[in-house]
């Protein structure tokens, strides 16, 4: 993939996944705050060998929001695959634990809580 975007707070696995998934000369956008914690064992050699550009973003502008909406509306990418898990409201604790990687055998990118 050309671009990988991490919006996950306080987790480093998505950053590692992005480093593996992005193609040579690709870009990784980091938007998930990590609460000041440094990523252990950051694979600098991977960044160098693949010539990856890493950029950080904080907040969004109206322009960025419009671009995101246009991207979603274009249906160019299978963004629906990002929603990996759905939970009823009475299982919100399990949803959080799944997203945090605390449930063995479950890898979540995004979870949804269903209110109906």
Secondary structure as UniProt FT lines:
FT   STRAND          3..6
FT   TURN            9..10
FT   HELIX           13..21
FT   TURN            24..25
FT   STRAND          27..30
FT   TURN            35..36
FT   TURN            40..41
FT   HELIX           44..50
FT   STRAND          53..56
FT   HELIX           62..74
FT   HELIX           79..82
FT   STRAND          85..88
FT   HELIX           89..91
FT   HELIX           92..99
FT   TURN            100..101
FT   TURN            104..105
FT   STRAND          111..114
//
